[in-house]
Amino acid sequence: MATFKICINKQKEKSDHTWNVKICVTHFRDIAYIGTNDYVTLKSLNKKKDILEDSGIYASI
């Protein structure tokens, strides 16, 4: 069974201090990342740089 998770790549910060939101798909220990058109700022992240649920990203994907 496949699992899906919304994530960002912490090392790929853009020059305007935003990150591209990706969907992480895991199936039989194989991992694939699907890029989206959504970007998050530092306000939408917690200290571990995980996306907050009230950031509006979960509603748009």
N, C-alpha and C positions, 0 to 999 in steps of 0.2 A: 504494500500500500504506500502510495506517495504521500509525503508531507510537504507543506508549503509554509514559508516564513518570509516575512517582509524584513529586509535588512539593507544596510549600506556597507560600502567598502571604506573602512576608516582611513586608509592610506591615500585614497583618491579624492581629496578635498579640492574643490575648484578654487580659482583665485578670488571669487566673490564669496568664499566661505560657505558654500553649499555642497551637498552630497547628492548623488543620483540614487534614487530608491530602486532596489532590485528585488525580485522575487526569487527566493532560494527554493529549489525543488530537489528533494532527496528521495531516491527510489533504489532499493537494494544496495545501499551504501554508495551510490553514484550521486554526485552533486552537480547541478546545473544552475546557472544564474540567468534570469530573464530580465533584461533592462526595461525600464518604464520611462515615461516622459515626466515623471514627478521628481521634484527636488525638495530637500528639507534644509532648514537653517539650524543654527545652534539652539534656537528656542524650542525646536521640535524634538530635541534629543535630551536624554538624561546624562548623568555623569559617565556612564559606561558607553555612551554614544549609541544607545538603543533607541529606536523610534518610540515616542510616547503615543498611547492609543488615542488621546484627545487632540492629536495634531491635525486631524482631518485626512490623513493619508489613508487610513483604513477604510474610510467611506468612499474614497475616489477609486480604489483599486478593486 
